[in-house]
Amino acid sequence: MYKRQRNEKLSVTSLLVKGCAWALGKHPYLNATLAGDAITLWSTCNIGVAVALDNGLIVPVVHHVETLPLREIQMRIDDVAARARANSLRMNDLADGTFTISNLGMYSIDRFTAIINPPQVAILAVGRAIRQFVPDEHGQPVVQSRMSLTLSTDHRVVDGAQAAQFMADLRVVLEDPMLLVW
């Protein structure tokens, strides 16, 4: 979690949710659902955030992410996660997801492969953020934050090249989050 001056927190997951919405806007076939042979391209980003429970996993959805500021995304994630753990989610909280993020970084997991939630066609698996030395443009070591992201896609809708382009755009926005405010 990152703290702001007003004692507000912003989680990595919130930034990922907003960043994914930004990248999904450029790659509509990843913001889609598949029912039978019908592909639906959604005009809004309804991103599911996997929440671990004592007896399993549930994926509440933050609707219309592309229209929300980061502060609101954080508040909605906190709200649905708390209600998920209290077993008080509503049906609307679980409906119309178009893409899912599963973050296991808080469990010190470096990388994993997540399983797609049908009828969605893609899910992003997020490992922990770590600080490590990497060479700069002059070959000198500098400390940078690194995290592993793994995208699983349904190849009936999205091919590897589309998935790679999405990941390249997601990387751009995560490395330069100011793009989210423009």
C-alpha positions as CSV (number, residue, x, y, z in Angstrom):
1,M,0.0,0.0,0.0
2,Y,1.1,3.5,-0.7
3,K,0.1,6.3,1.7
4,R,-0.8,9.8,0.6
5,Q,-0.5,12.9,2.7
6,R,-4.2,12.8,3.6
7,N,-3.7,9.4,5.2
8,E,-5.4,7.8,2.2
9,K,-4.1,4.5,0.9
10,L,-3.7,3.4,-2.7
11,S,-3.1,-0.3,-3.3
12,V,-1.1,-1.8,-6.1
13,T,-4.4,-3.6,-7.0
14,S,-6.2,-0.3,-7.5
15,L,-3.5,1.0,-9.8
16,L,-3.6,-2.3,-11.7
17,V,-7.4,-2.1,-12.1
18,K,-7.2,1.4,-13.5
19,G,-4.2,0.5,-15.7
20,C,-6.0,-2.5,-17.1
21,A,-9.1,-0.4,-17.9
22,W,-6.8,2.0,-19.8
23,A,-5.2,-0.9,-21.7
24,L,-8.5,-2.7,-22.3
25,G,-9.8,0.5,-24.0
26,K,-7.1,-0.1,-26.6
27,H,-7.7,-3.8,-26.9
28,P,-11.5,-4.5,-26.9
29,Y,-11.2,-8.2,-27.6
30,L,-9.7,-8.7,-24.1
31,N,-12.7,-6.7,-22.6
32,A,-15.1,-9.3,-23.9
33,T,-17.2,-12.3,-23.0
34,L,-17.9,-15.5,-25.0
35,A,-21.2,-17.3,-24.7
36,G,-21.5,-20.2,-27.1
37,D,-20.3,-18.8,-30.4
38,A,-21.3,-15.2,-29.5
39,I,-18.5,-12.8,-28.7
40,T,-19.7,-9.6,-26.8
41,L,-17.3,-6.7,-26.8
42,W,-18.1,-4.5,-23.8
43,S,-18.1,-0.7,-24.0
44,T,-17.4,-0.5,-20.3
45,C,-14.7,-2.1,-18.2
46,N,-16.2,-4.2,-15.3
47,I,-13.1,-5.6,-13.6
48,G,-13.4,-8.5,-11.2
49,V,-10.9,-8.5,-8.3
50,A,-10.3,-12.0,-6.8
51,V,-10.9,-12.1,-3.0
52,A,-9.6,-15.0,-0.9
53,L,-12.0,-16.3,1.7
54,D,-11.5,-19.0,4.3
55,N,-13.4,-21.5,2.2
56,G,-12.4,-20.5,-1.3
57,L,-12.3,-17.6,-3.7
58,I,-14.9,-15.1,-4.9
59,V,-14.6,-12.4,-7.6
60,P,-16.6,-9.3,-7.0
61,V,-16.7,-6.8,-9.8
62,V,-15.9,-3.1,-9.9
63,H,-18.2,-1.7,-12.6
64,H,-17.4,1.1,-15.1
65,V,-13.8,1.4,-14.0
66,E,-12.8,3.5,-16.9
67,T,-15.0,6.3,-15.5
68,L,-13.7,6.2,-12.0
69,P,-10.8,8.1,-10.3
70,L,-8.2,6.0,-8.4
71,R,-9.6,7.1,-5.1
72,E,-13.1,5.7,-6.0
73,I,-11.6,2.5,-7.3
74,Q,-9.8,2.0,-4.0
75,M,-12.9,2.6,-2.0
76,R,-15.0,0.2,-4.1
77,I,-12.4,-2.5,-3.9
78,D,-12.2,-2.1,-0.2
79,D,-16.0,-2.2,0.1
80,V,-16.6,-5.3,-2.0
81,A,-13.6,-7.1,-0.4
82,A,-15.0,-6.4,3.1
83,R,-18.5,-7.4,2.1
84,A,-17.1,-10.6,0.4
85,R,-15.4,-11.6,3.7
86,A,-18.6,-10.8,5.6
87,N,-20.6,-12.9,3.2
88,S,-22.8,-9.9,2.3
89,L,-22.3,-9.4,-1.4
90,R,-25.2,-8.7,-3.6
91,M,-25.8,-10.4,-7.0
92,N,-24.9,-7.1,-8.8
93,D,-21.5,-7.3,-7.1
94,L,-20.8,-10.5,-9.0
95,A,-22.4,-9.7,-12.3
96,D,-21.2,-8.6,-15.7
97,G,-17.4,-8.9,-15.2
98,T,-15.5,-8.4,-18.4
99,F,-11.9,-9.0,-17.1
100,T,-10.4,-10.3,-13.8
101,I,-7.3,-9.5,-11.8
102,S,-6.0,-12.1,-9.3
103,N,-3.2,-10.7,-7.1
104,L,-1.3,-13.1,-4.9
105,G,1.6,-10.7,-4.2
106,M,0.5,-10.2,-0.6
107,Y,1.2,-13.9,-0.1
108,S,4.8,-13.5,-1.3
109,I,4.0,-15.3,-4.5
110,D,6.4,-14.3,-7.3
111,R,4.4,-15.6,-10.3
112,F,1.5,-17.9,-11.1
113,T,-1.0,-18.6,-13.9
114,A,-4.6,-17.8,-13.2
115,I,-7.6,-19.6,-14.7
116,I,-10.0,-17.6,-16.8
117,N,-13.5,-16.9,-15.3
118,P,-16.0,-17.8,-18.0
119,P,-17.6,-16.2,-19.9
120,Q,-14.7,-13.7,-19.7
121,V,-11.9,-14.2,-22.1
122,A,-8.9,-13.0,-20.1
123,I,-7.5,-12.8,-16.5
124,L,-4.3,-11.1,-15.2
125,A,-2.2,-12.9,-12.5
126,V,-0.2,-10.6,-10.4
127,G,2.9,-11.6,-8.4
128,R,4.5,-9.6,-5.6
129,A,6.4,-6.4,-6.2
130,I,10.1,-6.6,-5.3
131,R,12.9,-4.1,-5.3
132,Q,16.0,-5.3,-7.3
133,F,19.1,-4.0,-9.0
134,V,18.8,-3.7,-12.7
135,P,21.2,-1.9,-15.2
136,D,20.3,1.6,-16.3
137,E,21.0,2.9,-19.9
138,H,24.7,3.2,-19.1
139,G,25.0,-0.3,-17.6
140,Q,25.1,1.0,-14.0
141,P,23.0,-0.8,-11.3
142,V,19.9,1.0,-10.1
143,V,17.2,-0.2,-7.8
144,Q,13.8,-0.6,-9.4
145,S,10.5,-2.2,-8.4
146,R,9.6,-5.3,-10.4
147,M,6.5,-7.4,-10.5
148,S,5.5,-10.4,-12.6
149,L,2.3,-10.2,-14.6
150,T,0.9,-13.2,-16.4
151,L,-2.0,-12.9,-18.8
152,S,-4.2,-15.9,-19.6
153,T,-6.5,-15.6,-22.6
154,D,-9.1,-17.7,-24.4
155,H,-7.6,-18.3,-27.8
156,R,-11.0,-18.7,-29.4
157,V,-11.3,-14.9,-29.0
158,V,-7.8,-13.5,-28.4
159,D,-4.6,-14.6,-30.0
160,G,-1.0,-14.3,-28.6
161,A,-0.2,-11.2,-30.6
162,Q,-3.2,-9.3,-29.2
163,A,-2.3,-10.5,-25.7
164,A,1.3,-9.3,-26.1
165,Q,0.1,-5.9,-27.3
166,F,-2.2,-5.6,-24.3
167,M,0.6,-6.5,-22.0
168,A,3.0,-4.0,-23.7
169,D,0.4,-1.2,-23.2
170,L,-0.3,-2.2,-19.6
171,R,3.5,-2.0,-18.9
172,V,3.6,1.5,-20.4
173,V,0.9,2.8,-18.2
174,L,2.2,1.1,-15.1
175,E,5.6,2.5,-15.7
176,D,4.1,6.0,-16.3
177,P,0.9,6.2,-14.2
178,M,0.5,9.9,-15.1
179,L,-1.0,8.6,-18.4
180,L,-4.1,7.6,-16.3
181,V,-4.9,11.2,-15.6
182,W,-4.6,12.5,-19.1
